Amino acid sequence: MRPMRSMGGGGFGFAGVESMAAKLAIGLVAVSVLSLVTGALGALLLLSPEGVLTRLWLWQPFTYGFIGQGPLGIIFGAIILYSIGGSLEQVWGPRRLLGVLWGGTVLAGILTSLLAFVVPLPSGYAGGFVMGSIAWVCYGLYIGRGQANFWGIPVTGNVLALIGAGFVVLNGLTSRWSVVVPELFGLGIAFVYMRGGSPRHLWLRLQHWRLQRQLRGRSKHLRVVSQERPDSDRFLN
């Protein structure tokens, strides 16, 4: 089943609260509120690349994705996860949705922390929009050249994905690029995944390459036998 191709116009097929998309959205709101209420303790749930590398705060790549930045960031991020995530869940199923959205966010956090070895980065990344950006771009690329609806404006799925990426680029232009490093990694992960870079596709390609290599290796030992005369029955027995 293909997802309902509209955004902002009330055309989404909203998932129930028991769905994975709803659980991700509820988790974003709950952890964000918990982080605000607990203050300094809740700040440990944010992503601090230096803390991950030097203080071994290894849980942060797994928790920062459930924290939104500001009221609008929390609400908007939850809406994206619930609506777009719900549409993707209809196609992918809950496990794949969790693996792509949350797994991609974790990978973006790990890459951001590793980048801190080379470039000094700020601390306290809130990754709620990282997960939302991955969902947005994956949804748009899934539709591809098909027709989509962005707040009443007819666009293709590819354009819808560009709009989602544009929010990240504009944020980087209006502030600092170092602020949107996890989002940029998230966009790259979403693009690579939707263009055949999923672990399953990579494994199948590896298996295909190994099979082709084995066949080429075996073919080197084969020789072509040519008959001396066209009517010869020498090689029939």
N, C-alpha and C positions, 0 to 999 in steps of 0.2 A: 504494500500500500504506500503510495506516495504521499508526502506531507501536504497539507493544505497551504497553498502558495499565496498567502497574504500576510501582511505585517502592518499592524497599526489600524487596520480597518475592521477588526472584530471577526476576522475570518479564520482564526486559529481553531484547531480542534483541541481544546484544552483537556489536559490529562487530569485524572483524579488525584487526590492527595496521597494515594498509595503508590503512585508511579515514581520511578526513579527521578524524573525531572522535578516533580513536586518536592521530593526529599532533598534534592540539591538546593532548590530555592529556599525551602524552610531552613536547611542547614546554614545557608548564607545569612539569612536574617538572624537566626538564633546565635550563631557564633559572633556575628558583628555586634549584636547587642551585648553579649557576654564580654566581648573585648572592651566595649565602651564603659560598661559598668565596673569592671575589675581594674581599669586604669593601667598601671604599670605592669601588673601581672598579665593582663590581656594583651599588652604590647608584645609579649614574648611569642604570641601566635603569629605576628607579622613576620615578613621575610627580611632578615638582616644578613646580607651575604657575608659580611665580616664575622658575624656571630656564628654562622654555619661553619665557616672555615676555621676560625680560631678557637671558638668556645664550644664547638660541636653541638650547636642547637639544631640537631639533625631533623627534628620534627617540623621545623618551620616550612620547608617546601611542601609539606603535606597539609598544613593548616592555613597558610596565608590566603589560599584560594577561596576560603569561606568568609572572608572579611571584606566588606565594601567600604569605600572611602566616602564618608559623608552620607546624609540622609538620601539624597538623590541617587548616589552610587549604590546604596543598599537596595532601594526600591527598584530602580531601573535594572540592576543586575538580577534581582529575583524574578522580575517580569520576563527578562530574556531567557533565563534558565527554565522557567515554568512553561512559557509559550513556545519558544523555538526548540528548547530541549524536549518538550512534549511531542512536537512534530517529528523530530529526529528519532525519538524513542519508538514511534509507531513504525518506523522503517528499520531501525537498527536493533531494537530491543533494549532492555534496561542494562544488561552487562556491557554491551558495546558502548552505549551512551556514557556510562560511568567511566569506562576505560579511556575513551577519547577525551571527554571534557575534563574530568578530574586528573586522569593520567597525564594528559597534555599539559595541564596546569602545573603538576608536580615536576614534569620534565623541564618546563620553562623556568621554574624556580631553581632547579639544579643547575641549569645552564647559566642562569643569572649569577648564581653563587660562584661558579667556576670562572665566569668572566671577571669577577672581582680580583682574581689573581693578576690580571693584566691592566684593568682600568678601575680606578677608584669609583665606587658606587655608593649612593646614599643608603640608609637603613630605613626599615619600617615600610616595606612594600605591602600594600593591600591588594590581593589578587582576585577580588571578586569580579572585576571586569576582564581579567585574563580568561577566566572560565567562560564568561559571557561572550567575549570576542571569538573564542574558539567555536562556540556553538553557532554564532552568527555567521562566520565565514564558512563553516562546514555546511550549514543550511543553504547558503547562497550557491556554493559550488556544487552541492548536490542537485539543485534545480538546474544549474548551468544556463543554457540558452533558453530554457523554458520561461514562461511568463510568471512574474511575481508582482506583488502589490505592496509598495512601501508607503504607508499612510495615505492611501488613495492615489498614489502616483504609480502607473504601470512601468515596471522595470524588469529586466531579465535577472535571473538568479546571480549571474556573474557580476552585474552592476550592484546588486544587493550586497554581495560579498565585498565589493570595493567600498561601498558606503560604510560597512562595519570597520574595514581597515582604515577608512578616512578619519573616523573618530579618534583612532589611536595616533595617526599622523598629526592631526590638528592639535591634539593634546601635547604631543612632543614639540610642535612648533610654538605653541603659546607658553610653554613652561621650559622644561629641559628634556633633552632626549634620554638622559639617564633615568628620568622618572618613569618612562614607559618601556624600559628594557624587557621586563617580563611579558608585557603585552606584545612587543615585537617578536619575541621568541614564540609566543603563543600563535601569532599569525602565521609564522613560518611553519610551525608544527601542523597547523590546520591545513595549510596549502599542500605540504608534502604528503600528509595522510590522504587527502582527497585526490591526489594525483598518483595514487598507487604506492605510497610509501608506508602503508600499514605493515605491522610485523607479519601478518599472515601472507600478504602479497610478497614481501621480501623473502620469506621462507620458501614460498612456492617458486620464486625466481631462482633462489639458491639451489633448490632441488632440481629444477629444470637445467640449470647450468652444469650441475654435477652429472646428470644423466647424459647430456650432450657430450660432456668431456669423456665419460666412460665409453660411449658409442664411438667417438672418434678414435679413442685409444684401441678399441677392439678392431676397428676397421683397418688399422695399419697392418694387421697380421693377415688380412685377406688378400688373395691374389685372383686376378681375372684369368680364367682359363679360356683360351680361344681354340676353336676347332680347326684342324688342318684343312678339312674339306667340309663344305656346307652339308653334304649328305652323309657325313660320317656318323656312325652310331657307336663310336668308341666310348663315349662318356655316358651312355644310357644305363649301364649296370654299375 
